[in-house]
């Protein structure tokens, strides 16, 4: 029997998922790593802790299978991380992750002075992007910026330390804001603005790029044979689309974990004059277009903390309360921007808000409004995709939220579309594993994955609820747009 591994380097943990070739999960292990906020607006992780977590996850997941039966490992990683590194692979800085907002001022300056950058890179000008972070380093005389030989993501960092390879996959490169998505190469004009040279970045390659010859230390810690093939894969976004089967025009993937996103593949870069969505390279002839939300499952976690005293209220109890409240939460709307927002506003200073609170609203109403608010934010981004000509004919959903029947039914009702849920919630890991299978000659094409995605269930929309949600979304869309400037004023007080 043979297996393939999907290694997923996420925001909060490293997951190693062992798959059979038909998509069934044989084993999975998750090893967490801490996220530090040393200063308000900073979001950092220790690259060496992340490396140890990744190696431990690989080791744990492979203990029940023979090493010789592993055909390869594909890698998925969260976008927008930035590490200053030396020639030997030692980190000079923590990993600044997507949630790091310290470069908000630089992003604002770029928006005003260089809006044309987006049309080359497909990356909205926002503090999430390494481009903006590099400019902050330059402007603030950040010591690691001066010392660095290379500027890399966490995936590049690990692969360089494990294999000595100076490569980066297209989709991770595209998410830096430094990559020309039309030519699949680093954008010289943007590099000049950031104050770095091409020689400080790794060589962009397609997601099928494979490598062998793992260092003895990494091989021992991972439990893998040093000659096990590692395939570079991509970022978690396009790999989630692949792993869930949202590949063809009109097929949409919605992922909600800690944060959220809605995405579609296209056969050409799909750029937006209003710069509300991203467009990232995946392969030489595939791009991923969509938008991320900062606020997914963490909104429900905040509600849980808000309503808990000495004893924490289980999330299941809160969602049960929400399910007992009518659709629309008694005309209560929640703008879920607890951590600022990315798409469609790209406003790091946006704030969360309840709109329409009255004395009749209780825990159930507020919980339901918060859950609906997360989905309204996804619909808002989805509306921008429709404006560009992308239809949502078929919707696949994954992520932690998909474990909640109540939340997924809300999604079906809000979009007025059937929602298909796969058996495994590890769509990014399966996408990475499938790219490895394709690269190593075990399957004929990327698109053939559609026959190897076991589906668990589907949810049909409730027409009556959709009518209610449509009216509420009109208010949500209007209010959220009007408040953006006021949010910025509040932030500056």
N, C-alpha and C positions, 0 to 999 in steps of 0.2 A: 504494500500500500504506500502511496506517495502523498506528500503534503506540501503546501505552500504557506508561507507566513506573511502576514501583513503587519508591519510595524508602524504604529500610529503615534507620532510625537505631538501630543495635544497641548492645550493651554495648562492643564492641571496634572497631567499624568502621561506616562508612556504605556501604550497597550500593545501587547504582542498577541495576535490572533492566529491560531493554526487552523487552516482550512483544508478540507478535502477539495479536490478539483471541481466538484459540482456545487461548491458554495456552502456546504454544510460546515458548521464550526465544530472542530474536534477538541479545541482547548483555547482558553483565552485567559490572560493574566494582565493585571493593571498595577502599576507601581506609581504612586503619587510623588510629586515634587512640590516644594513650597513656592508661593508667589509672594514677593516682598514689595511693600509700598513704603520705602524709607522716607519719602517726601510726598505730600499730596500731589497727585498727578503722575507720579512715577510708578511704573509696574515692571519689576525686574525678576529674573530667575538666575540661579547659579548654573552655568553651562556644565560644570563638572558633576553637579548633582543630577542634572538631566541625563548625562551620559551613564552614570551609575544606574539610574532607574531604567533606562532603555536596555542595558545589558542584563540587568536582573530580570526584567520582564521576559526577554528572550530566553533566558536560562530556565525560568519557571515554566514557561509554556512548552518547552521541548523535553521536559524530564520524562514524560510518559510515552515518547515516541523515539524511534531509532534515528540517529543523526543522518544515516545514509538514505533515509526515506524523505528527507527535506530537499525539494528540488530547487528552492530559492527563497529569497526574502525581498518583498517590495516595500517601499517606504513612503508613508504619507506624513506630512508635517503641517502644522499651523503656519499661516503666512505672517510676514512682516517683522519677524524677529531680527535683531541686529546685535552682533558680537564683534568687538575689536580683538583681533587675534595676531599672534606673531608667527614667524616662519616655522617654528617648531610645533605649532598647534596649541600653544598655551593662551588662555584667554586673558586679555588685559582689562576687560570690562564684564559686567553681568550681561545677560541677554535682555535687551529691551524688547518687550513683547508688543503685540498689536494694541494693547490697552494703554500703553504709555503715552501720556498726553503732554509731556513737557515741551514738545516742539509746536504747541498750538500757535504761538506767535509767528514762528517761521512758516507754518502752513498758511496762515492768513496772508502773510507777505507774498508768498508764492502765488496764491490765488489772485491777488491784485496785480502782480507784476509779470507773471508768466503763465497765464491761463492756457497758452498753446501747448504746454508740456503734456497735458492730458491727452491731446489728440495724437501724440506720438507714443505715449506710454500706456494709455488706457487706465492709469491709476489716478483716482481723484486725489486732489491735493489736501492732505489730512495728516494730523500728527501720527497716525498709525504707520505711515510709510517710512521705510528706512531712508528715503530721500530727505524727508523732513527732519528725521532724527539726525542725520549726518550734518545737515545745515545747522541744527542746534549745537552739535558738538563743535563745529567750526566757529560759530559765533560766541560760544561760551568757553573757548580755550580748554576744552575737555582733554585732560592729559592722555587718556587711552587713544583718543583720535590721533594725537601727534605720534604716539609710539607704534600704532598698528601697522603691520605689514599687509594685513587683509581685513576686509569687512565682510562678514559672512552671516548666514542664517544658522539656526541650530542644526539643521540637517547637514549643511556643508561642514560645519564644525565637527560633527561626529564622523562623517565619511572621510574627512581629511585625517583625523586622528586614527581611524581604523584601517584605512587603505592608502593614505598618502595621496589621494586623488583630489585635484583642484577643479571640481565640476559642480555645476548647479543646474537643476532642471528648469525648463522654460517657465513653468507656472510660479515657482518660488522666485525666480529672477524677475518675472513680470510684476509681481506684487511689491517689488522694491520701489517702483516709481522711477527707476533708472534704466529701464529696458525698453528698447524700441520694438513694439509688438508687430510692426509691419515687416521688419527686417530680421527679427530674432537675434538681435545683438545689442550690446550696451549702447546707450544714447550719449554721444560725446558732449552735446550741449548741456545735458542734464548733469553729467559727471563734472563738468566745469563749474556749474552752479554749486554743486555739493563740495567742491574743493578736493576731489580725489581723482586718481588715475585708473584707467582700465586695468593696469597691472595689479591693482589692489582688489580686484574682483575675480571670481572664478569663471571658467569657461562654460557658457550656457550649452546644454545638451538636451536632446529629446528624452521623454520619460522612460524610454526603453533602454537607456544606457546601462550596461551591466559591468560589474567589477568583481574580482576575486582577490584572494591573498590578504585576508584579514590579519592584523597584527596578532602575534602570539598571545599577548595579554588580553586583548579584546575577545579573541576566540575562546580563551579559557573561561573568561567571565560570562560569556554568552552561552556557553555550552555547545556552540556550533563548530563544525569543521572549518578550518581556516580557508578552505577552497569552496565553501558554500557561496553560490552566486548571490550578490546583492544587486538589485535593480533600483535605480534612483527614484523612479516613480514621479510624484508631483506634490502639489499642495493638497490640503484636505478638501478644498472646494470642488475642483474638477474630478478628483478621485471619488468623492461622495456621489457625484452625478453618475459616474461610470458604475460604481458599485451598487447603485440602486436601480440602474437601467434607464435613466433619463438621458438619452443619447440623441434621439432624432428630433427634428424641428417640432415644436409644440409640446415636447415632453419637459416637464419642470420638476426640479428637485427642491424640496424644502427641508432644511436641516435646522433643528433647534436643540441645542445643548445648553451650555452656559450662555452662549450668545446665539445668534440665529442667522440664516441666510436663505436666499432664493436665487436659483441659477438655472441657466440653459446653455447648451452647447450651440455653436454656430460655425459655419464653414468659412467665415471671414471675420475680421475685427468688427465689432458692432459698437461704434462710439456714439456718445450722446452729447449734443450741443449744450444741453443743460448740465452736463457732468453729474448726473444723479446716480449713475451705475458704473461699475468697472467693466473692463474687457481685458482679459488676460490670455496670453498664449498658453496652450497645453501641448500640442504637437505642431509639426510644420503646417498642418492643414486643419487644425481644430482650435477654436478659441472658446473660452467660457465667459459668459456675460451674466451679470447679476448684481446683487448688492447685499452687504452684511448689515446686521443690526447688532449693536453692542449688548442688547438687552433681551435675553431669552429666559432660560431657566433660573437665572439669578434673580429675576423679578419675583418669581414664586418663592425663592429662598428668602428674599427680603420680606415678603408678606408673612412667611412663617416666623421669622424673627420678630416682626412687628407685633404679632398676636400671641407670642409665647411669653410666659412669665418664667417661673422657676422650672417648670416642666415644658419641654419643647412640644408643640403641637405637631403631630405627624403630618407630612404633606398629604397623605391619603385622606386624612380627616378634612383638611382644607378643601381638597378637590371635591370631596363628597358634599361639603357645604355649598360649593360653587355649582355643583350639578343640580342642587335643589332650588336654585334661583333661575328665573326665566331668562331666556336669551336677551342680551342687552343689559343685564344687571340692573334693571329698574332705571334705565336711561342714565346710568353712571358710566362715564368714560375715563379711562386711564391712559395718559401719555407715558409710555414706559421708559423714558430717557433717564434712568437713574445714573448711568455712567456716560452721559453725553450721548451722541448718536452719530453713526456713520450714515449709511444710505437712508433716505434720499437727501438729507440735509447736510451731512458731513460737518456737523456742528458739535465740537467737543464740549461746548458750554451749554448744551441743551439740558433741561431738567425734567424730572418726573413730576406729573401733576394729575390729581383727580379733578375731573370736571363734572359738576352736577351733583355734588354731595348734598344729601338732605338727612333729616333725623330718622327716616325710615330705613336708611341703608345700614346694613350690619356687616359682619365678617364675611358672610357668603357673598353678598353683593360686591364687596371690595375685592375679594379673591377672584370672583368671576370677571370683574372689570379689568383686573390686572392681567389675567390670562387672555382675555379678549384683546387687550391693548397690545400685547406682544404680537398677536396674529394680525391686528390692524396694521402694525408697523410692517410686517411681512407683505401684506396686501398693498400697502403704499408703495413699496419697492416694486412689487409685481405690476402695479399700474404703470410705473415708469418703463418697465420692459414691454408692456403692451403698447405704450406710446411709440416705441421703436419698431413695432411690428411683430413682436413675439407673442404668440398666443399661448394660453395655458390649457391645452386640450386634454392633457393627462398629467396628473400630479402624483408624485411619489414623495413620501415623507419618512424621515428617519431622525435619530437623535433621541435623547432622553425623554423628551416630551411625548414621543410616540408610545410610551408605556402607559400613558393616561388616556383611556377611552374618552373621557369627558373633553380633554383638550383637542384630541384629533377630530372629534365630532364637531367641535366649534370651528376648526379649520375647514372642514367640508362645508359647513353652513355659510361661513364667511365668504369663501371663494365660489360657492355654489357648484362645486365639482366633486366627483368621486375621488377619494384619497386611498392610494394603495400603500400598504405597510409591509416591508420585508420581514422575514423571520428574524434575521440578525439585524441589530441596530448598528453594527460595525461596518457601515457602508464605505467609509474612507479606507479602512483596512482591507476590505474585500476588493475595492478598486485598485489599491496598490498591489495586492496579491495577484490580481488578474493581469495587470501590466507586466508583472514578473513572469507569469505563465506565457504571455504573448512574446515577450522579449526572448525567452529561453526556448521557444519553439514548441510549446505544449498545446497551444490553441492557435486558431487560424487568424483571428482578428480581435481588435478591441471590442467591436460591436457585438460579437458573438457571446459576450457575457450575458446578454438578455435571457438566454436559455438556461443560465446557471445562477439565477437569483431566486431562491425559494421565497414565495410570498406567504405571509401569515394571514392577512385579512384585508378587507376594504371597508370604507365608510361612505355611505351615500348621503348627499345633502338633504336637509329638511327645508323645503321651499318656504314655509311660513317663517322660519327663523331667518332665512336669507333676506327676506323682505325687511325684517327688522334691522338686520345688520347693515344692509345697504344704506338705510336712512341714517343709522348711527355713524357709519364710516364717512358719510358726507360731512357730518359735523366734526368728526375726528380730523379729517383732512384739512378742513377750514381752520379749526382752532390751532392745530399743530403748526401750520404755516405761519399764522399770525403771531404766535408767541416766540418764534425763534429770536427775533431782535430783543425782545424783553428778557429772554433767558440770558442773552449776552450782557445786558445791562445788570441783571442780578449778579452775574459772575464777577463783574468788575466793582461791585459795591464793597 
